[in-house]
Amino acid sequence: MKPSDRLSRIPPYLFAEIERKIAAKKAAGIDVISLGIGDPDRPTPALIVQAMQEAVTEPETHRYPSNRGRADFRQALSDFYVRRFDVEIDPDSEVMLAIGAKEAIFNLNLAFLDPGDCALASDPGYPVYTGGPLLVGADPVVMSLVPDLGFVPDLDSIDNATARRAKLMYLNCPNNPTGAIVPDGFFARAIEFAREHDILIVHDNAYSETTYDGYRAPSFLQTPGAKDVGLEVFSLSKPYNMTGWRCAAVLGNAEAIEHYWRLKTNIDSGLFDAVQLAGMAALSPDADAEVASMNALYTRRRDMVCEALSKAGVRVTPPKGTIYVWAPIPPGFDSSAAYCEHVLDEAAVVISPGSAYGPSGEGWFRISLTTPDDRLAEAVQRLAKLGER
Ligand SMILES: *Cc1c(COP(=O)(O)O)cnc(C)c1O
């Protein structure tokens, strides 16, 4: 059976070999610890689960939801944006629900790209920034995140022909996988660039609530002019341990929201009303303490990981946000994949090669902080020992 040409454009899965190796080790009885996946290990906070339990017993939640989302949930998102970012969002025209950020990011490609168009994608980055454009027959063009600029792209290095062809630009701060936060003035420069070249910016805001050391991440939308040229995708997945619930929203430019809405009415039938009611509980101030306690937990884990990596001879900067530690591979290894394979072979610990997130990730690796404390401590001990040899 031959899949569509568009599906054939997606590059083959690079890490099948590593996955085979993990499976073989496990089958041989070796205790493999995975620090590869970014998926919170702690349960969804009880107040959110309770809101869901109550909502699900109400028969009116059992019917088709409205595609745009419940008015009360859109209002709750608007209230949250005022409370948290001091950003005014019109709940009727400037917000639309998504079945997770991944859905929104993929479908925005369908809504805004034609064959021949391109999307500028942060590199390294969330794989949908490049896979999405490919699947809709357009071209992803990667923008390297430059360590010396604080892991943001050098917009001046984008040539004119590319800028003319570009319809979308994907940004993400705090950033997966680098853990970097937005440098001062960067969003303003991106807005200027988008205005000049008529590009829609899509800011993937998966991590504004997951920050450390007193740092509070801004929303892209609080930069003056952002709503003229951009959208923000806000996801409840990571801050509220809700990855399985599929609850996110797209906020910002009203015209872009209108197009996304029209597309979505042809694709899906919205987000389960009970999930929306649970989402309202998550966004209420009552859940703030839950987020703070998760962030305290990740801070402790981050410090434990960074200390072990330093002992293993890795130069690492503790991130101020996200659930990842990003670090350069130590000297003596040819590639990210070679280092990660070495760590798997010698320590039975799975870490992610930076090259999995795009060409600019080569030479780096990522550790996720979403493994239970005792397992993470064990993994970290193995890593430290590896460095002592
Ligand atoms: C986890 C993650 C997502 C996916 O969010 P969902 O709402 O669960 O689909 C999107 N972008 C980034 C950068 C992520 O790390």
The ligand as an SDF file (V2000), in Angstrom:
LIG
                    3D

 15 15  0  0  0  0  0  0  0  0999 V2000
    4.5740   19.3810   25.1010 C   0  0  0  0  0  0  0  0  0  0  0  0
    4.6710   20.4180   24.0420 C   0  0  0  0  0  0  0  0  0  0  0  0
    3.5860   20.6730   23.1940 C   0  0  0  0  0  0  0  0  0  0  0  0
    2.3370   19.8030   23.1730 C   0  0  0  0  0  0  0  0  0  0  0  0
    1.3380   20.2910   23.9470 O   0  0  0  0  0  0  0  0  0  0  0  0
   -0.0930   19.5890   23.9250 P   0  0  0  0  0  0  0  0  0  0  0  0
   -0.9980   20.6790   24.3500 O   0  0  0  0  0  0  0  0  0  0  0  0
   -0.0260   18.4510   24.8960 O   0  0  0  0  0  0  0  0  0  0  0  0
   -0.3720   19.1120   22.5330 O   0  0  0  0  0  0  0  0  0  0  0  0
    3.6910   21.7030   22.2830 C   0  0  0  0  0  0  0  0  0  0  0  0
    4.8040   22.4380   22.1960 N   0  0  0  0  0  0  0  0  0  0  0  0
    5.8630   22.2250   22.9860 C   0  0  0  0  0  0  0  0  0  0  0  0
    7.0620   23.0780   22.8380 C   0  0  0  0  0  0  0  0  0  0  0  0
    5.8350   21.1900   23.9150 C   0  0  0  0  0  0  0  0  0  0  0  0
    6.9140   20.9470   24.6670 O   0  0  0  0  0  0  0  0  0  0  0  0
  1  2  1  0
  2  3  1  0
  2 14  2  0
  3  4  1  0
  3 10  2  0
  4  5  1  0
  5  6  1  0
  6  7  2  0
  6  8  1  0
  6  9  1  0
 10 11  1  0
 11 12  2  0
 12 13  1  0
 12 14  1  0
 14 15  1  0
M  END
$$$$
